[in-house]
């Protein structure tokens, strides 16, 4: 056992470099947040969306945008959807008359597929209510995670109290959220990604994935403590990280392979959802191994230093 510990990579020794990398990524995300902000979709800011599909060749997006600008619709976003479809989003709700004008404009030179038309109006009141519910869902999820992890490790209150396992899992989760937000911000700025309900769903999925990965490492720490593995707490934690490394990487890679197929073959509707999950899984795997567990060692050393 002692020889196995000595032959393992010393994650704890280099943890400050991992913290530095994490800090740089968070700072970049914060820069994007304060510079550009999040590009909220109509689910959260209200407006209208229209989907149409053309029978033959789809017109150029630039041409469609120029034609729609003639109707004085305000801010309009036009993007491709599938092979021949077009999704149009506006910041204002539309009445039936203006909606028909838009359809006539879209069908001016190219025939639409009969029955392909889809229209949705979301009022500002509904979008605000959805935004409030989303905030509550995220807050409650984080609170429940903190309570659950603290309770799950209540039997190992030494050498660190069980609530610190919940705290470090929460800090790792905050890092994951910041990284995902940073990616969303830059994609929103340069690729037109909008934060909608599927993206929020991906964020909540990553919450569970990240915490599960952290709990796996924490469970190894608990087993090692009960067995008396390691000369001190830092060595016990380092051994647990090494034990969990292979399992975490294999699980993440197999999940990412499936998501890559979804990304490439799922069409534009699932593209950003799959991309968000890929980013979240990579971030969650990193944070559980290089942030959550090493932070336990720092909390232990800080507590031990203050006690003396």
N, C-alpha and C positions, 0 to 999 in steps of 0.2 A: 504493500500500500504506500509506504513512504517513498519508494523508488518511483511509483506511478505518479505521485504528486510532484516530485522533483522534475520529471520529464515533461510536464505540461507547460503550456504557454502562460506567462505571468500577466494576466489581464489587469490585475490590481496595480501592478507596478507602473503600467502605462496608462492608467485611467485618466490622468490629467490631460493627456493628448486627446483622448476620446471626448472629454469634457470641452476642450478647446474647439474641436471640430463641431461638436453639437452647438456650441455658443455661436460660432461663425454662421452656421446654417440658420439658427434662430434669428440672428441679427439681419441676415439677408431677407428672411421672411418678413420681419418687422419693417424693414426698409420698403419692401413692396407694398405692405399693408398701408403705411402712412403716405406713400407716394401715389399709389393708384387705387387702393381699396379693392374690395371684392366686387365682382361683376355679377350682381344678383339677377336671376331670371325672373320671368313674369310671375312665377309661382309666389315670389316674395315681394315684388314691387308693383304688381298689378299690370294689366295691359291686355293685349290680344295676340293670338297666334293663329296662323292660317297655314294649312298644309295642302299642297296640290301635287298631282303627278301628271307628267306629260306623256302622251301616247308615243311620240317618236323621240326626236332629239330635244334635249333640255336646253333652253336658251342660256346664254352666258349670264352669270350672276350679276356682272357689272351692267349688262343691258337691262335686266329686270329691275335693278336698283334705280337706274336712270328713269325708267318708265314709271315706277311707283313714286318717285320724287315729284312727278308732275301733279300728283293728287294732293300735295301739301299735307302729308300724314305725320309730319314731325320726325322724330327719331325712328328709323326703320332698320331692322337687321334682316338680311336675306342670306340664307346658307343652303347648301345642298343637303338632301336627305335621301339616302339610297342611290340607286342608279339614275332614276329619272325624276325624283321628287324634289320639291323645294319647300323649305320652311321659312315663313315670314313672321317676324315678331315686331310688335309695335308697343310703345309705352302707354298708349291710350286705348280705352275700350271703344269698340266700333258698334255703330247701329247697323241695321240690315241694309240700308241704302248704301252706305259707304262700303260695306263688305261686298255688295254686288258690283260696285264700281271697281274694286280691286280685282275681283275675279275676271271681269271683262278686260281689264288692262293686262292681266296675266295671260289671257287667252287670245290676245290680239293677233299674234302671228303664229302661234303654236297651239294645237288642240290638246285639251286636257283629257285625261282618262275619266270617263263617266263614273260618278260615285266615289272618286278618290278624294274629294274635297272634305277637309276636316277643319272645324272652326271652334275656337275656345276664347271666351271672355272671362277675365279674372279681375274682379273689382279690387280697389285699394283696401277696402275693409276686410275682404276675405284673405288677401295676401298678408295683411298685418296680423290677422288672427293666426294664420299658418306660421308666420315668423315667430310669434309669441309661443306657440305650442312647440316649435322646434327648439327654442331656447330652453324651455322647461324640460323637454326630453333629454337634451344634452346635459343639463345641470343634474337632473335626477339620476341619469346613467352614471355620471362621475361620482356622485354621492354614494350610490349603492355599491359601486366598485370599491370605493375606499372602505366602507363598512364591511363588505364581504371579505376582502383580503385580510383586514385586521382581525376579523373573527376566525378565519380559516387557520391563522397561525398563532392563535391565542395560547396554545400549549407550549410555545417556545419563547417565553418572555426573557430569556437570557441567551446571549449577552446583550441583545437589543430588544426593546419592547415590541410586541406584535404590531402595534399601530404604525411603527416605522416601516414595516413591510408594505402596508397600505399607502403610506406617504410616498415612498420611493416609486411604487407602481403608478401612483397618480402623477408624479413629476415626469416619469417616462411617458405617460399618456399625454400630458401637456406638450411635451416635445413632439410627439407624433402629430398632434393637432396643428402645431405651429408649422411643421414641415408640409403637411397636406395643404394648409391654407396658403403657404408660400408658393407651392406648385400651382394651386388654383389661381392665385393672383397673377402669376407670370403667364399662365395659359390664357387667362381672361384678357390680359393686356395684349398678347401677341397672337393668340389663336381664337379669340372670341368665346372662350369657355364661359358658360353661365352657371352660377350656383343654383341648382334646382333640387327638387325632392330626391331624385336618384343619387345625386352627389351627397346629400345629407345622409341618405341611407348607407352609402359606402363609408362615410365617416363613422357612423354608429357601429357598423360591422368591424371596422378597424379597432374601435374601442375594445370590443370583446376579444379580438385576435391578439392585440398587444398585451392585454392583461393576462390572457391565458398563457402567453409565452413567458411573461414575468413570473407567473405562479409556478410554472414548470421548474424554473431555476430556483425559486424560493423553496419548492418542495425538496429539491436536491440538497439545499442548504440545511433544511430541517433534518433530513435523513443523516447527513454527515455530522450534524451536531449531536444527534442521539447516539451515533456510533463512535463519537469522539475522534473524527477524522480531522487531521490538521493540527499543527502546533499552536496556532492562534486563529482568531476569527477571520482575518484576511486570507489565510491559507485555506480555510474551510470554504469560504465564498469562491475563491479562485478555482478550487477543485470542482465545485458545483457548476461553475460556468463552463469549464472544460467538458464536464460530463454531459451538459445539455447542448453543447455547441452543435454536434453532429445531428441530433434530433431536430433542433430548431432550423438548421439550414436545409435539411431534407424536406421537412414539412413546408417551409416557405417556398422552396424551389418547385416542388410538385404543384403547389397552389398557383404559383406565378405562371407555370407552363399552361395550365388550363385557362388562366386569365388572358394570356397572350393570344390563344386561339380565339377567345371571345373578343379581344381587342381587334384582331385582324379580320374576323369573319362575322362579327355580330352587327356590323353596320354602324352608321353614325349615331343611332339612338343609344347603343350600348358602349360606344367607343370611350367616352369620357368616364362613364361609370367603371368600366374595367380598368382604365388608366388610374383612376383614383384609388381603386383597391390595390393595384400593383405598387403604387407609391406608398400607400399605408402599410402594406405587409412588409415591404423592405424597411421602412422606418420603424415599424413595430418590432421586427426581429432585432434590428440594431439597438433600439432603446432598451429592450429587455436584457440584452447581454452586456452592453457597454455603458448603460446609464443606471438602470434600476438597482442591479446587484452591487456594482462598485460604490454607489451612494450609501448603501448599508454599512460598508466598511468605514466611510468617512464619518457617518453619524456615530458609529461605535467609537471611533478614535476621538471624535470631538467630545463625546460624553465621558470617556475615560480620562481625557486630559482635564476637563473641568472638575471631575470628581477629585482629582489629585491637586 
